[in-house]
Amino acid sequence: MITIVVAIGENSGIGSDNQMLWHLPKDLKHFKEITSGHPVIMGRKTFESIGKPLPNRTNIIISRKNDWFEEGVLIVGSIKEAIKFAKKIDDDIFIIGGGNIYQQTMDIADRIELTTVKANIEADTFFPEIDEKIWKKTNEVFHEKDEKNQYDLYFQTYEKIKSE
Ligand SMILES: NC(=O)c1ccc[n+]([C@@H]2O[C@H](COP(=O)([O-])OP(=O)(O)OC[C@H]3O[C@@H](n4cnc5c(N)ncnc54)[C@H](OP(=O)(O)O)[C@@H]3O)[C@@H](O)[C@H]2O)c1
């Protein structure tokens, strides 16, 4: 199972200036619960934006640079290679961004764990359209904003519709 994990705003924005658009502890907790113990695949820019390997997960970073090195992560040169290594570790693989990597993995993903943040914040990086002919929403949970989480949000699961 290949799962994309992403948080989008109302305009499908996911980031700006190589940073996230919000700080929502509720979503960070959700992300940790979903991905802990499993391999996570991300683009080099997302890794640099996080700044360090995510603990308790094999971090697989995709880059075309052949002189780029970071301690504690597995660096690969293509999406295919990332998936190949991740599959050796676990059956459950998580693709965690960013925009460039999401664009290239919508076709191979089986599931999307989507957080929709009820905010319209200017962004320079976006998540691709979720085509309802291809994806079916199978779960949705609403969380109201509170003193620690500035925006209302939905946790939604989309599964790829299997062709017969
Ligand atoms: N809201 C969310 O859930 C979420 C999640 C993740 C990230 N983000 C945001 O997204 C933004 C970053 O996304 P991004 O689109 O700019 O960058 P990205 O997808 O994180 O990384 C792009 C980089 O990945 C490498 N790459 C991409 N495709 C490749 C391929 N086919 N083969 C080999 N290497 C490949 C290249 O690295 P090299 O240049 O090293 O070759 C490329 O520059 C940030 O603002 C971040 O905060 C948001």
The ligand as an SDF file (V2000), in Angstrom:
LIG
                    3D

 48 52  0  0  0  0  0  0  0  0999 V2000
    1.3940   20.6580    3.4220 N   0  0  0  0  0  0  0  0  0  0  0  0
    2.0310   19.5150    3.3400 C   0  0  0  0  0  0  0  0  0  0  0  0
    1.4940   18.4580    3.6780 O   0  0  0  0  0  0  0  0  0  0  0  0
    3.4440   19.4820    2.8150 C   0  0  0  0  0  0  0  0  0  0  0  0
    4.1580   18.2940    2.8190 C   0  0  0  0  0  0  0  0  0  0  0  0
    5.4490   18.3000    2.2970 C   0  0  0  0  0  0  0  0  0  0  0  0
    6.0000   19.4720    1.8070 C   0  0  0  0  0  0  0  0  0  0  0  0
    5.2710   20.6090    1.8430 N   0  0  0  0  0  0  0  0  0  0  0  0
    5.8140   21.8580    1.2900 C   0  0  0  0  0  0  0  0  0  0  0  0
    6.1230   21.6530   -0.0820 O   0  0  0  0  0  0  0  0  0  0  0  0
    7.1940   22.5280   -0.4400 C   0  0  0  0  0  0  0  0  0  0  0  0
    8.2960   21.6900   -1.0870 C   0  0  0  0  0  0  0  0  0  0  0  0
    7.7980   21.0640   -2.2640 O   0  0  0  0  0  0  0  0  0  0  0  0
    8.5570   21.1860   -3.6770 P   0  0  0  0  0  0  0  0  0  0  0  0
    7.6170   20.7580   -4.7400 O   0  0  0  0  0  0  0  0  0  0  0  0
    9.1640   22.5480   -3.7870 O   0  0  0  0  0  0  0  0  0  0  0  0
    9.7990   20.1960   -3.5200 O   0  0  0  0  0  0  0  0  0  0  0  0
    9.8860   18.6210   -3.1600 P   0  0  0  0  0  0  0  0  0  0  0  0
    8.8620   17.8690   -3.9590 O   0  0  0  0  0  0  0  0  0  0  0  0
    9.9310   18.4400   -1.6950 O   0  0  0  0  0  0  0  0  0  0  0  0
   11.3520   18.2940   -3.6850 O   0  0  0  0  0  0  0  0  0  0  0  0
   11.6980   18.5190   -5.0220 C   0  0  0  0  0  0  0  0  0  0  0  0
   13.0880   17.9400   -5.2510 C   0  0  0  0  0  0  0  0  0  0  0  0
   13.0060   16.5040   -5.2360 O   0  0  0  0  0  0  0  0  0  0  0  0
   13.9330   15.9780   -6.1830 C   0  0  0  0  0  0  0  0  0  0  0  0
   13.1740   15.2750   -7.2130 N   0  0  0  0  0  0  0  0  0  0  0  0
   11.8890   15.5020   -7.6190 C   0  0  0  0  0  0  0  0  0  0  0  0
   11.5330   14.6140   -8.5620 N   0  0  0  0  0  0  0  0  0  0  0  0
   12.6030   13.8060   -8.7550 C   0  0  0  0  0  0  0  0  0  0  0  0
   12.8390   12.6840   -9.5930 C   0  0  0  0  0  0  0  0  0  0  0  0
   11.8910   12.2040  -10.4260 N   0  0  0  0  0  0  0  0  0  0  0  0
   14.0490   12.0760   -9.5440 N   0  0  0  0  0  0  0  0  0  0  0  0
   15.0170   12.5450   -8.7230 C   0  0  0  0  0  0  0  0  0  0  0  0
   14.8510   13.6130   -7.8830 N   0  0  0  0  0  0  0  0  0  0  0  0
   13.6570   14.2260   -7.9050 C   0  0  0  0  0  0  0  0  0  0  0  0
   14.7100   17.1610   -6.7400 C   0  0  0  0  0  0  0  0  0  0  0  0
   15.7720   17.3520   -5.8350 O   0  0  0  0  0  0  0  0  0  0  0  0
   17.2150   17.9640   -6.2880 P   0  0  0  0  0  0  0  0  0  0  0  0
   16.9460   19.4120   -6.5960 O   0  0  0  0  0  0  0  0  0  0  0  0
   18.0890   17.7390   -5.0940 O   0  0  0  0  0  0  0  0  0  0  0  0
   17.6500   17.1690   -7.4890 O   0  0  0  0  0  0  0  0  0  0  0  0
   13.6980   18.2980   -6.6010 C   0  0  0  0  0  0  0  0  0  0  0  0
   14.2900   19.5740   -6.5820 O   0  0  0  0  0  0  0  0  0  0  0  0
    7.6100   23.2190    0.8420 C   0  0  0  0  0  0  0  0  0  0  0  0
    6.9650   24.4910    0.9190 O   0  0  0  0  0  0  0  0  0  0  0  0
    7.0860   22.3100    1.9420 C   0  0  0  0  0  0  0  0  0  0  0  0
    6.8580   22.9950    3.1500 O   0  0  0  0  0  0  0  0  0  0  0  0
    4.0150   20.6510    2.3400 C   0  0  0  0  0  0  0  0  0  0  0  0
  1  2  1  0
  2  3  2  0
  2  4  1  0
  4  5  1  0
  4 48  2  0
  5  6  2  0
  6  7  1  0
  7  8  2  0
  8  9  1  0
  8 48  1  0
  9 10  1  0
  9 46  1  0
 10 11  1  0
 11 12  1  0
 11 44  1  0
 12 13  1  0
 13 14  1  0
 14 15  2  0
 14 16  1  0
 14 17  1  0
 17 18  1  0
 18 19  2  0
 18 20  1  0
 18 21  1  0
 21 22  1  0
 22 23  1  0
 23 24  1  0
 23 42  1  0
 24 25  1  0
 25 26  1  0
 25 36  1  0
 26 27  1  0
 26 35  1  0
 27 28  2  0
 28 29  1  0
 29 30  1  0
 29 35  2  0
 30 31  1  0
 30 32  2  0
 32 33  1  0
 33 34  2  0
 34 35  1  0
 36 37  1  0
 36 42  1  0
 37 38  1  0
 38 39  2  0
 38 40  1  0
 38 41  1  0
 42 43  1  0
 44 45  1  0
 44 46  1  0
 46 47  1  0
M  CHG  2   8   1  16  -1
M  END
$$$$
